[in-house]
């Protein structure tokens, strides 16, 4: 799934992935991203750093719910479909790091993970949990 949307935040230059390359799309179905543009773009308003593109698992969804962030229940009033295992989603980097330390981190799509994630997660940890390294 390598949709190229240009990886741009509002009024910004193209954003980069953790390798310094063009940020690829994470998901358009469900539509993800702090800016709801399908990419893990970020901006100054993104206090949660929604920069890690992950592939959801039932284990992670239960972990996140146990931490007070229910990502599986739809919220139609907010246009949120609810997530299920297999969905790709731009996850908050600190939440991914928390899940990693607890042994519940979902797999990462590195080419769709914005470089800002590196402020919260090490590239080595992201690589060890990636799905797109050959």
TAFEN-V396550 format. One record per residue. RES is the residue in three letters. PHI is phi in degrees with one decimal (999 if undefined). Layout:
res,phi
RES,PHI
RES,PHI
This chain:
res,phi
UNK,999
UNK,-119.6
UNK,-67.5
UNK,-106.3
UNK,-103.3
UNK,87.4
UNK,56.6
UNK,-108.3
UNK,-86.5
UNK,-61.2
UNK,67.2
UNK,-116.6
UNK,-68.7
UNK,-55.1
UNK,-85.3
UNK,-112.1
UNK,-87.2
UNK,-65.6
UNK,-95.9
UNK,87.9
UNK,-92.5
UNK,-62.8
UNK,-71.3
UNK,-88.0
UNK,-64.7
UNK,-93.4
UNK,-165.9
UNK,-110.6
UNK,-146.1
UNK,-76.0
UNK,-68.6
UNK,-123.2
UNK,101.1
UNK,-55.6
UNK,-91.9
UNK,49.1
UNK,-119.6
UNK,87.7
UNK,-115.0
UNK,-88.2
UNK,-62.0
UNK,-136.2
UNK,-152.2
UNK,-60.3
UNK,-78.7
UNK,-85.8
UNK,-65.1
UNK,-84.8
UNK,54.6
UNK,-76.0
UNK,-119.4
UNK,-103.3
UNK,-82.2
UNK,-124.6
UNK,-107.4
UNK,-62.4
UNK,-128.2
UNK,-60.4
UNK,-60.5
UNK,-67.7
UNK,-60.0
UNK,-67.4
UNK,-59.8
UNK,-62.2
UNK,-61.5
UNK,-67.2
UNK,-98.1
UNK,91.8
UNK,-124.4
UNK,-78.8
UNK,-95.1
UNK,-95.4
UNK,-87.4
UNK,-62.0
UNK,-127.5
UNK,-57.0
UNK,-62.7
UNK,-108.2
UNK,70.7
UNK,-101.6
UNK,-78.3
UNK,81.1
UNK,-105.6
UNK,-136.3
UNK,-53.8
UNK,98.7
UNK,-69.4
UNK,-94.2
UNK,-155.1
UNK,-83.9
UNK,-94.1
UNK,-62.9
UNK,-59.2
UNK,-62.3
UNK,-67.9
UNK,-61.8
UNK,-62.4
UNK,-60.5
UNK,-64.7
UNK,-60.1
UNK,-64.0
UNK,-90.2
UNK,81.4
UNK,-128.0
UNK,-67.8
UNK,-76.3
UNK,-68.4
UNK,-112.9
UNK,-103.0
UNK,-63.0
UNK,-67.6
UNK,-109.2
UNK,-96.8
UNK,-71.3
UNK,-58.0
UNK,-61.8
UNK,-60.2
UNK,-68.7
UNK,-73.7
UNK,-120.9
UNK,-133.6
UNK,-83.5
UNK,-60.8
UNK,-61.9
UNK,-64.9
UNK,-61.4
UNK,-62.7
UNK,-61.2
UNK,-112.4
UNK,-90.2
UNK,-109.5
UNK,-119.1
UNK,-99.1
UNK,-96.2
